[in-house]
C-alpha cells in the first residue's frame, strides 16, 4: 500500500517537536502494512490513529488523520492529542437508554444534507487541497497573512459548536475548521477575496445567535401576515462562515447546511443573496486567483509588504503602497 504524506503535514510535524517527523514516518510504515488500523475520526472519509508520546523522545501524543483509498493512503493532518482524547481507545461505555429529544431538538438534529460517504470523501480532499494551495501561496508570498491564520480546531471544539448551534456542521466546513479555526488578519485585512476573513468559531456562534434572535423577533411580525408577505432574516441551517473583515462581522457569507451553497448575509436586514458557490468552489477560485492573477476576474491579489491585500477591499489612502502580484 502506497502511503503519501502531504507537504503541509510534514511542515507541521517539524514544528511540533524533534521526534514528531520520525513518529509520523514510522506510522506511515505501519499504515502501509495495516491500512485499516485507524478508527473513524468523526469526519466522513477520514480515519485517525494515535501515537503514544512516551514511545518517542521529544514527541507529544499525536492524532494522525488519513484518507484510505483502494490503492493508496494519504495522511492529511497531524496534531497533538487533546486532553479529552485518549491515546488508546477507552473501554466501551455501558449502553444507556437513549434520551427522547424534544420536538425542537429533533428538528435541529434532522437538519443538514443526508450523508453520502463517497461524496464526502471527495469533498474532504477538495477542501484540503484548495486550502493547502492557499496557505502554500501565503507561506511563500505573504508570510504575515499566513501567520495570522489560527491553528486548526480540535474535533471536540467543533462538536461543541455543533451542539451550540443545534445544526449538523457540513463535512466541508468541518474539514476546513480542522485545518484552521479562523483568520485574525493583518491591519484589518483577511486573506480571502475582498479581504474577507474566515470567522473564528466564537464569532460564528455569536453571529448565529444574533441572527436567530432577529428572526425570532421577525417571526412575531410575520404572525399577522400572509405567507407570501413574511420576511426571512435567517434560517436555522445557515451557518456564518466568512466575515467582511477579521474584526468586522456586519456582513459576510453563510453556508447553507441544507443545500451546500453559500449566501450573503448582513447585520442590516436586507434580504440575503444566494452566492451560487459551494465552499469548495469558493476556495478553489481563491486559490486559482492567487496562482494565476492575470486570469482573475472577481478580484485581484496584491501585496503590501508581507501581507496579502485584495484590490477590491483596499482603501484609497493605502492604494499607492499596493503592489499587484505578477503572473
Residue pairs with C-beta under 8 A, 6 or more apart in sequence:
1 31
1 32
1 33
1 35
1 71
1 72
1 73
2 32
2 71
2 72
2 73
3 28
3 29
3 31
3 32
3 72
3 73
3 74
3 75
4 72
4 73
4 74
4 75
5 24
5 28
5 74
5 75
6 74
6 75
6 76
6 128
6 132
7 132
7 136
8 132
8 135
8 136
9 24
9 75
9 76
9 77
9 78
10 21
10 24
12 77
12 78
12 79
13 20
13 21
13 23
13 24
13 78
14 20
14 21
16 59
16 60
16 62
16 78
16 79
16 80
17 58
17 59
17 60
18 57
18 58
18 59
19 56
19 57
19 58
19 59
20 56
20 58
20 59
20 60
20 62
20 78
22 56
22 59
23 51
23 55
23 56
23 59
23 62
24 62
24 64
24 75
24 78
26 56
27 49
27 51
27 64
27 75
28 73
28 75
30 37
30 49
31 37
31 38
31 49
31 66
31 73
31 75
32 73
35 68
35 73
36 47
36 68
37 49
38 47
38 48
38 49
38 66
38 68
39 47
39 48
39 49
39 89
40 47
40 48
41 47
41 48
41 65
41 155
42 155
42 159
42 174
43 65
43 124
43 155
43 171
43 174
43 175
43 178
44 115
44 117
44 120
44 121
44 124
44 171
45 67
45 117
45 120
45 121
45 122
45 123
45 124
45 125
45 171
46 65
46 66
46 67
46 76
46 124
46 175
47 65
47 66
47 67
47 68
48 63
48 64
48 65
48 66
49 63
49 64
49 66
50 61
50 62
50 63
50 64
50 81
50 85
50 86
50 87
50 88
51 59
51 61
51 62
51 64
51 87
52 61
52 87
52 88
53 59
53 60
53 61
53 62
53 87
60 80
60 81
61 80
61 81
61 87
62 78
62 79
62 80
62 81
63 77
63 78
63 79
63 80
63 81
63 82
63 85
64 75
64 77
64 78
65 75
65 76
65 77
65 78
65 178
66 73
66 74
66 75
66 76
67 73
67 74
67 76
67 121
67 124
67 125
74 125
76 124
76 128
77 152
77 178
77 179
79 151
79 152
79 154
81 87
82 154
82 155
82 156
84 156
85 154
85 155
85 156
101 109
104 166
105 166
107 236
108 166
108 167
108 236
109 168
111 166
111 167
111 168
111 236
111 237
111 257
111 258
112 167
112 168
112 170
112 237
112 257
112 258
113 170
113 257
113 258
113 259
113 260
120 171
123 171
123 172
123 175
123 280
124 171
124 175
126 172
126 280
126 284
127 172
127 175
127 176
127 179
127 279
127 280
127 283
128 175
128 179
130 280
130 283
130 284
130 286
130 287
131 176
131 179
131 180
131 283
132 179
133 287
133 290
133 291
134 191
134 283
134 286
134 287
134 290
135 146
135 149
135 180
137 287
137 290
137 291
138 145
138 146
138 149
138 191
138 308
139 146
141 290
141 303
141 308
141 325
142 191
142 303
142 306
142 307
142 308
143 306
144 186
144 305
144 306
144 307
145 185
145 186
145 189
145 191
145 306
145 307
145 308
146 191
148 183
148 184
148 185
148 186
148 191
148 246
149 180
149 182
149 183
149 184
149 191
149 198
150 180
150 181
150 182
150 183
150 184
150 200
151 180
151 181
152 177
152 178
152 179
152 180
152 181
153 177
153 178
153 181
153 201
155 178
157 181
157 201
158 169
158 174
158 177
158 178
158 201
161 169
161 201
161 204
161 205
162 168
162 169
164 205
165 204
165 205
165 208
165 239
166 236
167 236
167 237
167 239
167 257
168 257
169 177
169 239
169 257
170 239
170 255
170 257
170 260
170 279
172 255
172 260
172 278
172 279
172 280
173 239
173 241
173 255
173 279
176 198
176 279
176 283
177 201
180 198
181 200
181 201
182 197
182 198
182 199
182 200
182 201
182 203
183 190
183 191
183 192
183 197
183 198
183 246
184 197
184 200
184 246
185 191
185 197
185 245
185 246
185 247
186 307
187 307
188 195
188 245
188 246
188 247
188 248
189 195
189 245
189 246
189 307
189 308
189 309
189 310
189 313
190 196
190 197
190 198
190 242
190 243
190 245
190 246
191 197
191 198
191 308
192 198
192 242
192 286
192 310
193 285
193 286
193 289
193 298
193 299
193 310
193 312
194 244
194 299
194 310
194 312
194 313
195 245
195 309
195 310
195 312
195 313
195 314
196 242
196 243
196 244
196 245
196 252
196 253
196 313
197 242
197 243
197 244
197 245
197 246
198 241
198 242
199 207
199 240
199 241
199 242
199 243
199 249
199 252
203 240
203 243
203 249
204 239
204 240
204 241
206 249
207 240
207 243
207 249
207 252
208 238
208 239
208 240
210 267
211 233
211 234
211 238
211 240
211 265
212 234
212 236
214 233
214 234
214 269
215 232
215 233
215 234
215 235
218 231
218 232
218 233
221 231
222 230
222 231
231 269
231 271
232 271
232 272
233 269
234 265
234 272
235 256
235 258
237 256
237 257
237 258
238 254
238 255
238 256
238 257
238 263
238 265
238 272
239 254
239 255
239 256
239 257
240 249
240 252
240 253
240 254
240 265
241 252
241 253
241 254
241 255
241 262
241 279
242 252
242 253
243 249
243 251
243 252
244 250
244 251
244 252
249 267
250 266
250 267
250 268
251 264
251 265
251 266
251 267
251 268
252 264
252 265
253 262
253 263
253 264
253 265
253 275
253 282
254 262
254 263
254 264
254 265
254 272
255 261
255 262
255 279
256 262
256 263
260 278
260 279
261 274
261 275
261 276
261 277
261 278
262 274
262 275
262 276
262 277
262 278
262 279
262 282
263 272
263 273
263 274
263 275
264 272
264 273
264 274
264 275
265 272
266 272
275 282
277 285
285 298
288 295
288 296
289 295
289 296
289 298
289 299
289 300
289 301
290 301
290 308
290 325
291 327
292 327
293 300
293 301
293 324
293 325
293 326
293 327
294 327
298 312
299 310
299 311
299 312
299 313
300 310
300 311
300 312
300 324
300 325
301 308
301 309
301 310
301 311
301 324
301 325
302 308
302 309
302 310
302 311
302 314
302 322
302 323
302 324
302 325
303 309
303 322
303 323
303 325
304 318
304 321
304 322
304 323
309 318
309 322
311 322
311 324
314 322
